[in-house]
């Protein structure tokens, strides 16, 4: 009988101990969940503050702007155990960014049983001001993002590679940043590897809509001068062969059909034009057929939602684009192929500014990126600050 009483007492002790452990685990889960929730709030505040600081970095107001933004998100430096630290950051090369760290002390609840009354949570974000500093972005974070066999000149702006860079040519740029590795045997002056990835600097662009009915005369061949093309929707794409000289009137060209194929021997001229290739619009092909030597004299719009944008392939269109300017072309504007490979060759050097943003870039021949944006009232189309960490 006594043995049974002793066993029953032992069971009670074990049950009590188990209950304490269970309550402790439950309390720990509550505290950890609360602290993770606070961490998410702080990370959002740090991200927003870094973007605000980067946007004002050129004016020397980075710290004030970042702390003001953090305050608006509920984190005031020096108040209620909150610290908002703002430092310059150098994600790569000559490009300066802003690092913001938001640190705050939060109370615990159940963990106080174990003598832990509070916990410090810290979050960090880094943003860079893209405006007029970078002109090339390769966004592929897996494998090779830039494969360079060209002589590349970008003395006034930087090159950003979110993956690996294979270089068998030469690159001269204001800065070259590579998230992964740089290989290929050819030295890149000033290149820095192991940088943080940058996001798509043109992600705010909205695909143009409308366009009305299908435009006629998208298929041009023969000799001499063709009638000018008007902006609008081209349901069967735009194809130019032969030796026709073609003028594109100012506006937006929506390619919803077979893409853009410019493989003649004439000249295509257009001022204030954007060539938008829709999700089902086919590829862009310039001088890819033997014997073609099409000369492009194209300039992007200077105002409006697509100011500075020359080629724009929809984010849902992954078809590779090939543009060979044959060294005599003028491609003044951004070449935006965010989810596709852009094969770019022989761009010429007459454009005041030129940008390339693509998932992957293959460069051959002689490729120049200029950065004189004085013709654009709002400056470079890459204006926004971008989070890189």
GUDREN-91169 format. One line per 2 residues: number of its first residue (from 1); for each residue z, y, x of C-alpha. Coordinates in nm, 4 decimals. Each point is the difference from the previous one (the first is absolute). Layout:
// residues N
NUM) Z Y X; ...
***
This chain:
// residues 389
1) 0.0000 0.0000 0.0000; 0.0916 0.2361 0.2828
3) -0.3246 -0.0860 0.1744; -0.1966 0.1053 -0.3033
5) 0.1882 0.3303 -0.0193; -0.0706 0.0655 0.3683
7) -0.3720 -0.0768 -0.0528; -0.0140 0.2271 -0.3009
9) 0.1593 0.2795 0.2040; -0.2524 -0.0496 0.2756
11) -0.2832 0.0182 -0.2499; 0.1398 0.3264 -0.1329
13) 0.0147 0.1465 0.3503; -0.3563 -0.1152 0.0732
15) -0.1249 0.1427 -0.3280; 0.1753 0.3304 0.0662
17) -0.1456 0.0183 0.3500; -0.3450 -0.0848 -0.1326
19) 0.0299 0.2699 -0.2651; 0.0941 0.2570 0.2640
21) -0.2994 -0.1013 0.2114; -0.2272 0.0137 -0.3062
23) 0.1263 0.3451 -0.0956; -0.0410 0.1134 0.3601
25) -0.3602 -0.1184 0.0078; -0.0707 0.1653 -0.3347
27) 0.1588 0.3222 0.1217; -0.1989 -0.0150 0.3229
29) -0.3210 -0.0481 -0.1977; 0.0805 0.3044 -0.2130
31) 0.0716 0.2161 0.3047; -0.3097 -0.1189 0.1870
33) -0.2151 0.0638 -0.3073; 0.1443 0.3486 -0.0356
35) -0.0585 0.0813 0.3664; -0.3577 -0.1296 -0.0164
37) -0.0607 0.2216 -0.3017; 0.1319 0.2986 0.1944
39) -0.2199 -0.0979 0.2939; -0.3099 0.0087 -0.2214
41) 0.0944 0.3451 -0.1259; 0.0569 0.1223 0.3544
43) -0.3278 -0.1493 0.1226; -0.1903 0.1837 -0.2719
45) 0.1777 0.3209 0.0987; -0.0731 -0.0560 0.3699
47) -0.3689 -0.0713 -0.0730; -0.0336 0.3125 -0.2100
49) 0.1859 0.2148 0.2528; -0.2157 -0.1271 0.2886
51) -0.3171 0.0865 -0.1902; 0.1351 0.3468 -0.0799
53) 0.0994 0.0546 0.3615; -0.3344 -0.1190 0.1355
55) -0.1877 0.2286 -0.2381; 0.1918 0.2979 0.1387
57) 0.0067 -0.1089 0.3629; -0.2949 0.2171 0.1020
59) 0.1860 0.3072 -0.1290; 0.3184 -0.0959 0.1849
61) 0.1953 -0.0596 -0.3208; 0.0363 -0.3770 0.0183
63) 0.3805 -0.0201 0.0023; 0.0527 0.2511 -0.2797
65) -0.2699 -0.1556 -0.2171; 0.1274 -0.3549 0.0518
67) 0.3616 0.0884 -0.0769; -0.0995 0.2029 -0.3049
69) -0.1990 -0.2952 -0.1301; 0.2925 -0.2367 0.0640
71) 0.2286 0.2384 -0.1893; -0.2332 -0.0109 -0.2991
73) 0.0330 -0.3796 0.0082; 0.3802 0.0172 0.0004
75) 0.0777 -0.0164 0.3737; 0.1368 0.3245 0.1434
77) 0.0592 0.0085 0.3727; 0.3712 0.0371 0.0813
79) 0.1208 -0.0520 -0.3567; 0.1800 -0.3105 -0.1324
81) -0.0371 -0.1924 0.3259; -0.3781 0.0432 0.0008
83) -0.1943 0.0701 0.3193; -0.3708 0.0878 -0.0009
85) -0.1329 -0.0079 0.3553; -0.3478 0.1331 0.0780
87) -0.1674 -0.0726 0.3331; -0.3525 0.0326 0.1384
89) -0.1797 -0.3317 0.0236; -0.2962 -0.1005 0.2113
91) -0.1639 -0.2941 -0.1766; -0.2892 0.0096 0.2484
93) -0.1679 0.2245 0.2511; -0.0035 0.3706 -0.0723
95) 0.0712 -0.0426 -0.3682; 0.3461 0.1263 -0.0892
97) 0.1903 -0.1241 -0.3001; 0.3383 0.0496 -0.1608
99) 0.2756 -0.2595 -0.0117; 0.2666 0.0336 -0.2682
101) 0.3165 -0.2058 -0.0135; 0.2183 0.0132 -0.3096
103) 0.3494 -0.1383 0.0539; 0.2703 -0.0145 -0.2673
105) 0.3440 -0.1595 -0.0422; 0.0415 -0.1940 -0.3256
107) 0.3175 -0.1443 -0.1507; 0.0454 -0.3715 -0.0492
109) 0.1724 -0.1697 -0.2917; 0.0978 -0.3636 0.0386
111) -0.0308 0.0071 0.3797; 0.3124 0.2170 0.0091
113) 0.1987 -0.3191 -0.0486; -0.1035 -0.0835 0.3565
115) 0.0757 0.3484 0.1322; -0.3576 0.1358 -0.0156
117) 0.0219 0.3229 -0.1967; -0.3462 0.1415 0.0707
119) -0.3299 -0.0719 0.1721; -0.2539 0.2200 0.1764
121) -0.3641 -0.0364 -0.1020; -0.2771 0.1493 0.2152
123) -0.3726 0.0214 -0.0701; -0.2822 0.1382 0.2137
125) -0.3537 0.1194 -0.0672; -0.2745 0.1429 0.2218
127) -0.2961 0.2049 -0.1234; -0.2828 0.1775 0.1776
129) -0.1998 0.3057 -0.0984; -0.3603 -0.1190 -0.0027
131) -0.1566 0.3398 -0.0451; -0.2779 0.0561 0.2551
133) 0.1619 -0.2375 0.2507; -0.1523 -0.3404 -0.0644
135) -0.3624 -0.0697 -0.0816; -0.0202 -0.3801 0.0177
137) 0.2117 -0.2530 -0.1916; -0.0499 -0.3772 0.0102
139) 0.2333 -0.1378 -0.2661; -0.0152 -0.3743 0.0630
141) 0.3464 -0.1099 0.1082; -0.1040 -0.3596 0.0658
143) -0.2171 -0.0800 0.3015; -0.2513 0.2423 0.1497
145) -0.0272 0.3326 -0.1787; -0.2328 0.1751 0.2480
147) -0.2681 -0.1785 0.2001; -0.1485 0.2599 0.2322
149) -0.3165 -0.0562 0.1980; -0.0967 0.3665 -0.0115
151) 0.0487 0.3191 0.1942; 0.2450 0.1727 -0.2343
153) 0.0879 0.3681 0.0288; 0.2779 0.1538 -0.2098
155) 0.1443 0.2603 0.2339; 0.1447 0.2139 -0.2782
157) 0.1642 -0.2685 -0.2114; 0.1783 -0.3333 0.0080
159) -0.0899 -0.3609 -0.0723; 0.2363 -0.2246 -0.1963
161) -0.0283 -0.3798 0.0095; 0.2343 -0.1964 -0.2281
163) -0.0870 -0.3322 0.1640; -0.1437 -0.1047 0.3341
165) -0.2663 0.1911 0.1934; -0.2764 -0.1799 0.1892
167) -0.1613 0.2461 0.2382; -0.2988 -0.0798 0.2199
169) -0.1387 0.3528 -0.0176; 0.1710 0.3315 0.0706
171) 0.2233 0.2197 -0.2125; 0.0854 0.3623 0.0721
173) 0.2324 0.1430 -0.2635; 0.2911 0.2364 -0.0500
175) 0.2136 -0.3107 -0.0572; -0.0504 -0.3692 -0.0633
177) 0.2704 -0.1964 -0.1754; -0.0117 -0.3765 -0.0468
179) 0.2520 -0.1894 -0.2097; -0.0840 -0.3309 0.1635
181) -0.1641 -0.0585 0.3365; -0.2861 0.1662 0.1863
183) -0.2245 -0.2395 0.1895; -0.3562 -0.0446 0.1182
185) 0.0070 0.1036 0.3620; -0.0829 0.3683 -0.0465
187) 0.2864 0.2427 0.0557; 0.0703 0.2543 -0.2743
189) 0.1495 0.3190 0.1474; 0.3231 0.0954 -0.1740
191) 0.0062 -0.2969 -0.2355; 0.3409 -0.1069 -0.1284
193) 0.0607 -0.3443 -0.1477; 0.2790 -0.1202 -0.2242
195) -0.0062 0.3057 -0.2258; 0.1009 -0.0195 -0.3628
197) -0.2754 -0.0443 -0.2576; -0.1353 0.2966 -0.1923
199) -0.1008 -0.0163 -0.3627; -0.3348 0.0949 -0.1468
201) -0.0196 0.3792 0.0519; -0.2442 0.0407 -0.2907
203) 0.1833 -0.2160 -0.2523; 0.0373 0.2955 -0.2346
205) -0.3759 0.0163 -0.0595; -0.0986 -0.0848 -0.3550
207) -0.3272 -0.1789 -0.0625; -0.2459 0.2315 -0.1773
209) -0.0805 -0.0871 -0.3572; -0.2702 0.0922 -0.2443
211) -0.3497 0.0332 0.1334; -0.1685 -0.0345 -0.3368
213) -0.3035 -0.2190 -0.0469; -0.1943 -0.1668 0.2781
215) -0.1980 0.2322 0.2262; -0.3674 -0.0916 0.0597
217) -0.1823 -0.0127 0.3319; 0.2690 -0.1685 0.2061
219) -0.2613 -0.2185 0.1690; -0.2149 0.2129 0.2294
221) -0.2802 -0.1125 0.2284; -0.3274 0.1304 0.1391
223) -0.0779 0.3066 0.2099; 0.0469 0.3755 -0.0253
225) 0.2679 0.1791 -0.2013; 0.1722 -0.1624 -0.2955
227) 0.1261 0.1994 -0.2999; 0.3639 0.1038 0.0566
229) 0.2681 -0.2371 -0.1270; 0.2601 0.1316 -0.2414
231) 0.3681 -0.0943 0.0027; 0.1119 -0.2497 -0.2604
233) 0.0144 -0.3736 -0.0589; -0.2467 -0.2280 0.1782
235) 0.0179 -0.3318 -0.1783; -0.2406 -0.1724 0.2391
237) 0.1228 0.1769 0.3108; -0.1953 0.2217 0.2379
239) -0.2645 -0.1584 0.2228; -0.2273 0.1934 0.2366
241) -0.2769 -0.1629 0.2041; -0.3260 0.1201 0.1497
243) -0.0187 0.3452 0.1534; 0.1155 0.2007 -0.2998
245) 0.2063 0.3139 0.0523; 0.2655 0.0219 -0.2693
247) 0.2312 0.2838 -0.1030; 0.3286 -0.0690 -0.1800
249) 0.1114 0.2884 -0.2144; 0.3672 0.0982 0.0209
251) 0.2408 -0.2146 -0.1975; 0.1451 -0.3489 -0.0319
253) -0.2232 -0.3083 0.0013; 0.1577 -0.2996 -0.1754
255) -0.1555 -0.3229 0.1232; 0.0760 -0.2741 -0.2501
257) -0.2958 -0.2287 0.0731; -0.1345 -0.1600 0.3146
259) 0.1502 0.2426 0.2488; -0.1559 0.2435 0.2467
261) -0.2859 -0.1118 0.2243; -0.1531 0.2692 0.2220
263) -0.2454 -0.1806 0.2244; -0.3033 0.2197 0.0301
265) -0.1340 0.2293 0.2693; 0.0393 0.3348 -0.1752
267) 0.2876 0.2452 -0.0387; 0.2612 0.0098 -0.2735
269) 0.1591 0.3397 -0.0468; 0.2942 0.0970 -0.2182
271) 0.2541 0.2828 0.0030; 0.3164 -0.0272 -0.2049
273) -0.0452 -0.3681 -0.0869; 0.2327 -0.2970 -0.0447
275) -0.1440 -0.3506 -0.0176; 0.2454 -0.2154 -0.1960
277) -0.0560 -0.3769 -0.0090; 0.1766 -0.1613 -0.2953
279) 0.1828 -0.3334 -0.0030; -0.3187 -0.1843 -0.0982
281) -0.2347 0.2376 0.1771; -0.1181 -0.2090 0.2906
283) 0.0123 0.0828 0.3715; -0.1024 0.3047 0.2021
285) -0.2852 -0.0727 0.2421; -0.1481 0.2684 0.2269
287) -0.2600 -0.0986 0.2617; 0.0779 -0.3692 -0.0083
289) -0.3594 -0.1183 -0.0328; -0.2219 -0.0254 0.3071
291) -0.2303 0.2992 0.0389; 0.2104 0.2329 -0.2149
293) 0.1054 0.3333 0.1503; 0.1280 0.1910 -0.2992
295) 0.1501 0.3368 0.0932; 0.2927 0.1188 -0.2101
297) 0.0854 0.3686 -0.0273; 0.2933 -0.0219 -0.2382
299) 0.2945 0.2322 -0.0550; 0.2967 -0.0613 -0.2333
301) 0.1135 0.2511 -0.2642; 0.2219 0.2841 0.1156
303) 0.2024 0.0347 -0.3214; 0.1172 -0.2128 -0.2887
305) 0.1806 -0.3342 -0.0223; -0.2425 -0.1617 0.2459
307) -0.0121 0.2816 0.2541; -0.0759 -0.1432 0.3411
309) -0.0892 -0.3478 -0.1348; -0.3529 -0.1158 0.0837
311) 0.0044 -0.3782 -0.0618; 0.2643 -0.1518 -0.2265
313) -0.0013 -0.3725 -0.0732; 0.2309 -0.1149 -0.2763
315) 0.3216 -0.1728 0.1086; -0.1052 -0.3069 -0.1995
317) -0.3276 -0.0292 0.1917; 0.0423 -0.2067 0.3175
319) -0.3682 -0.0220 0.0958; -0.0642 0.0992 0.3601
321) -0.1806 0.3279 0.0626; -0.2366 0.0675 0.2903
323) -0.0962 0.3542 0.0970; -0.2176 0.0584 0.3064
325) -0.0814 0.3676 0.0383; -0.2495 -0.0697 0.2834
327) 0.1531 0.2911 0.1906; -0.1952 0.2631 -0.1919
329) 0.2028 0.0024 -0.3199; 0.2627 0.2406 -0.1250
331) 0.2824 -0.1645 -0.1944; 0.2379 0.2836 -0.0783
333) 0.2843 -0.1368 -0.2074; 0.2277 -0.2970 -0.0434
335) -0.1322 -0.3559 0.0002; 0.2541 -0.1718 -0.2263
337) -0.0146 -0.3790 -0.0297; 0.3678 -0.0922 -0.0565
339) -0.0443 -0.3715 -0.0728; -0.3159 -0.0743 0.1972
341) -0.1407 -0.0250 0.3496; -0.1925 0.3039 0.1189
343) -0.2579 -0.0663 0.2716; -0.0684 0.3430 0.1467
345) -0.2558 0.0855 0.2681; -0.1657 0.3028 0.1593
347) 0.1397 0.2770 -0.2175; -0.1475 0.2919 0.1908
349) 0.2051 0.3056 0.0951; -0.1137 0.2730 -0.2388
351) 0.2753 -0.0443 -0.2635; 0.2775 0.2588 0.0062
353) 0.2457 -0.2642 -0.1160; -0.0101 -0.3724 -0.0636
355) 0.2573 -0.2548 -0.1127; 0.0025 -0.3768 -0.0378
357) 0.2536 -0.1915 -0.2095; -0.0717 -0.3706 -0.0451
359) 0.1753 -0.3327 -0.0126; -0.1716 -0.1000 0.3250
361) -0.2345 0.1905 0.2289; -0.2734 -0.1307 0.2282
363) -0.1407 0.2729 0.2232; -0.3179 -0.0218 0.2088
365) -0.2341 0.2393 0.1782; 0.1314 0.3564 0.0243
367) 0.2483 0.1116 -0.2623; 0.1450 0.3513 -0.0269
369) 0.2865 0.1226 -0.2147; 0.0302 0.3781 -0.0266
371) 0.2872 0.1953 -0.1497; -0.1143 0.3518 -0.0850
373) 0.1011 0.0408 -0.3642; -0.0576 0.3745 -0.0303
375) -0.2770 -0.0567 -0.2556; 0.2554 -0.1535 -0.2384
377) 0.2190 0.2636 -0.1701; 0.2804 -0.2561 -0.0396
379) -0.0440 -0.1478 0.3474; -0.0280 -0.3685 0.0812
381) -0.0086 -0.2370 -0.2977; 0.2760 -0.1893 0.1849
383) 0.2756 0.2454 -0.0786; 0.2899 -0.1988 -0.1317
385) 0.2934 -0.1225 0.1996; 0.0093 -0.3789 0.0202
387) 0.2913 -0.2379 0.0426; -0.0353 -0.2187 0.3056
389) 0.3437 -0.1627 0.0006
***
